[in-house]
Amino acid sequence: MADSPEKNKDDELAGTEQPFVQHLMELRDRLLYCVYGLAIAGALLAVWPGPAGLIDLIAMPIRAHMAPDAKLIAVGVFSPFFVPLKVLLMTAVLLALPWLMYQIWMFVAPGLYSHEKKFALPLIFFGSMLAYGGIAFVQFFVLDKMFGFIQQFTPASVAATPDIASYVEAILSLYIAFGVAFQVPIVVMLLVRFEMVTIEQLRSFRGYFIVLSFVVAAVLTPPDVVSQLALAIPMCLLYEVGIVAARYFVKHSKAPEDADEGAGSTPS
């Protein structure tokens, strides 16, 4: 029996291989574009709101639970210079995140099939939005509840005046932890798409994932129950979102030949 035209069709990536040196040149260009994007984002943030304005913004959650005239202190000699610079750099990375992800996409896109390109770009956008959501969740909810909880255990004879360097280190670690943890739906969707697990297996693993979420939250967050619950509960909810989204994602990201085989699998 003769093979179908679909089986004899050439691979769309056949003959598109590039020399290794050309890959290095492309990588160099993409890294330069990333640096340019970070430089522009950093320059914009330096103009407004400025390093001092960024420090005031991230200090709002803790200052809300301090005395009205209390301020954060700078213990290190160079802290007043390096800490705002560090915050400016991290904020520039956050602002330029979609651009950075787009450059990664442009580097790997030539090696992807057309049906893979269709879902890669939406995943980049969705992942960036999830990261933004995780960081915003920390800034506007977690920190306020966490410092309010901690303040209840501060004796009246103790003045809570944290060091700005240690404070920035603590909240940056929370930003990273929540930004990464909020990628759970992306991970679930990719695991199902590449047939590493099935949706049924993910559902049966639900109970184990709940335990795993609380273990991860206990490791990544400070030793207070508020921040641990604030990370573990959204992870469990996002796991459910990933299971629901995976079914739709797999259905609309199949290769054309796979979709044709699925549609033509009815018995003759």
C-alpha positions in Angstrom: 0.0 0.0 0.0 1.4 3.4 -1.0 2.4 5.8 1.7 0.1 8.8 2.2 1.4 12.2 1.0 1.6 13.4 4.6 4.2 10.6 5.3 6.3 11.5 2.3 6.3 15.2 3.1 9.8 16.5 3.8 10.6 17.8 7.3 10.1 21.5 7.3 13.3 22.1 9.2 15.4 19.9 6.8 18.2 22.0 5.2 17.8 24.9 7.6 20.9 23.9 9.7 23.3 26.8 10.2 27.1 26.7 10.9 28.1 26.8 14.6 29.8 30.2 14.1 26.6 31.7 12.8 24.8 30.4 16.0 27.4 32.2 18.1 26.9 35.4 16.2 23.1 35.1 16.6 23.6 34.5 20.3 25.9 37.5 20.6 23.3 39.7 18.9 20.5 38.5 21.2 22.6 39.1 24.3 23.4 42.6 23.0 19.7 43.3 22.5 19.1 42.1 26.1 21.8 44.5 27.4 20.3 47.4 25.4 16.8 46.6 26.8 18.1 46.5 30.3 20.0 49.8 29.8 16.9 51.5 28.5 14.8 50.2 31.3 17.4 51.2 33.9 17.7 54.7 32.4 13.9 55.2 32.5 13.7 54.0 36.1 16.7 56.2 37.0 14.8 59.3 35.7 11.5 58.3 37.3 10.8 57.3 40.0 14.6 57.1 40.6 16.5 54.9 43.0 15.2 56.7 46.1 11.6 56.4 44.8 12.0 52.7 44.3 13.4 52.3 47.8 10.4 54.2 49.2 8.0 52.0 47.2 9.4 48.7 48.4 9.7 50.0 52.0 6.0 50.9 52.2 4.9 47.5 53.6 7.2 47.5 56.5 7.0 51.2 57.3 3.2 50.8 57.6 3.9 48.8 60.7 6.7 51.0 62.2 6.3 54.2 64.3 5.3 57.2 62.2 8.7 58.9 62.5 10.7 55.6 62.3 13.0 54.9 59.2 15.0 52.0 57.9 18.7 52.3 58.8 21.8 51.8 56.7 24.4 49.9 58.8 27.0 49.4 56.0 29.2 52.3 54.9 28.3 51.9 51.3 24.7 50.6 51.8 23.1 54.0 50.9 24.7 53.8 47.4 24.8 50.1 46.6 21.3 49.1 47.9 19.4 51.6 45.7 21.6 50.6 42.8 20.8 46.9 43.4 17.0 47.7 43.6 17.3 49.7 40.4 18.9 46.8 38.5 16.4 44.2 39.7 13.5 46.5 38.8 15.0 47.1 35.4 15.2 43.3 34.9 11.5 43.0 35.9 10.5 45.8 33.6 12.4 44.4 30.6 11.3 40.8 31.3 9.0 40.5 28.2 11.8 41.9 26.0 14.4 39.5 27.5 12.0 36.5 27.0 11.3 37.7 23.4 15.1 37.6 22.7 15.3 34.0 24.0 12.3 33.2 21.7 13.9 34.8 18.7 17.1 32.7 19.3 15.4 29.4 19.5 12.5 30.0 17.0 14.5 28.9 13.9 14.8 25.5 15.4 11.1 25.1 16.1 8.3 23.7 13.9 5.5 26.0 12.8 3.0 24.4 15.2 5.6 24.8 18.1 6.0 28.5 17.2 2.3 29.0 17.6 2.3 28.1 21.3 5.8 29.2 22.3 5.1 33.0 22.1 1.8 32.8 24.1 3.7 30.8 26.8 6.3 33.5 27.0 3.7 36.1 27.5 1.7 34.0 30.0 4.8 33.2 32.0 5.8 36.9 32.2 2.3 37.8 33.4 2.5 35.1 36.0 5.8 36.4 37.2 4.4 39.9 37.5 1.4 38.6 39.3 3.6 36.7 41.8 5.7 39.8 42.6 2.7 42.1 42.8 1.1 39.5 45.2 4.2 39.8 47.4 4.3 43.6 47.3 0.7 44.4 48.0 -0.5 41.5 50.1 2.2 39.1 51.5 4.6 41.7 53.0 1.8 43.7 54.7 0.3 40.6 56.3 3.8 39.1 57.1 5.1 42.3 58.9 1.8 42.7 60.7 2.1 39.2 62.0 5.7 39.6 63.1 5.0 43.0 64.7 2.6 41.3 67.1 5.5 39.5 68.7 7.7 42.6 69.0 8.0 43.7 72.7 7.0 47.2 73.5 10.5 47.9 74.7 12.1 47.0 71.4 12.2 49.5 68.5 12.0 47.7 65.1 14.4 49.6 62.9 15.6 47.0 60.2 18.7 47.5 58.1 17.9 48.5 54.6 20.4 46.0 53.1 19.0 43.0 55.0 15.4 44.1 54.2 16.1 44.3 50.5 17.7 40.9 50.5 14.7 39.4 52.3 12.1 40.8 50.0 14.1 40.2 46.8 14.3 36.5 47.8 10.5 36.6 48.2 10.0 38.2 44.8 12.1 35.5 43.2 10.4 32.7 45.1 6.9 33.8 44.2 7.8 34.7 40.6 9.2 31.2 40.1 6.5 29.4 42.0 3.8 31.1 40.0 5.1 29.4 36.9 3.4 26.1 38.0 0.8 26.2 35.2 3.5 26.6 32.6 5.4 23.6 33.9 2.2 21.5 34.1 1.2 22.4 30.6 4.7 21.6 29.2 4.8 18.3 31.0 1.6 17.2 29.5 2.4 18.6 26.0 5.6 16.6 25.8 3.9 13.5 27.1 6.0 13.2 30.2 2.8 12.9 32.3 -0.9 12.6 31.6 -3.7 14.7 32.9 -5.0 11.7 34.8 -1.6 11.2 36.5 -1.6 14.9 37.5 -4.9 14.6 39.1 -3.9 11.5 41.0 -0.7 13.4 42.1 -2.8 16.2 43.5 -2.5 15.2 47.2 1.3 14.8 46.9 1.6 18.2 45.3 -0.2 19.8 48.2 2.3 18.4 50.6 5.1 19.4 48.2 3.8 22.9 48.0 4.0 23.4 51.8 7.5 21.9 51.9 8.7 24.3 49.2 7.0 27.2 50.9 8.7 26.3 54.2 12.1 26.3 52.5 11.7 29.4 50.4 9.9 31.8 52.7 10.8 33.2 56.1 9.8 31.1 59.2 6.4 32.6 59.6 3.1 30.9 58.9 1.7 33.9 56.9 4.2 33.9 54.1 4.3 30.1 54.0 0.5 29.9 53.6 0.6 32.8 51.1 3.0 30.8 48.8 1.6 27.2 49.3 -2.1 28.0 48.7 -1.6 29.9 45.4 0.7 27.0 44.2 -2.1 24.5 44.8 -4.6 26.7 43.0 -2.2 27.3 40.1 -1.7 23.5 39.9 -5.4 23.1 39.3 -5.3 25.9 36.7 -2.5 24.1 34.9 -4.4 20.9 34.8 -7.4 22.7 33.2 -5.3 24.7 30.8 -3.2 21.6 29.8 -6.2 20.0 28.1 -6.9 23.0 26.0 -3.2 23.6 25.3 -2.4 20.1 24.1 -5.5 20.1 21.9 -4.4 23.3 20.1 -0.7 22.7 19.9 -0.6 19.3 18.1 1.5 18.9 15.0 -0.7 18.9 11.8 0.0 15.2 11.1 -0.9 14.3 14.6 -4.2 16.2 14.3 -4.9 14.5 11.0 -4.3 11.1 12.4 -6.5 11.8 15.3 -9.3 13.0 13.1 -8.9 10.1 10.7 -8.6 7.3 13.2 -12.2 6.2 12.8 -12.5 2.6 11.6 -13.3 2.0 7.9 
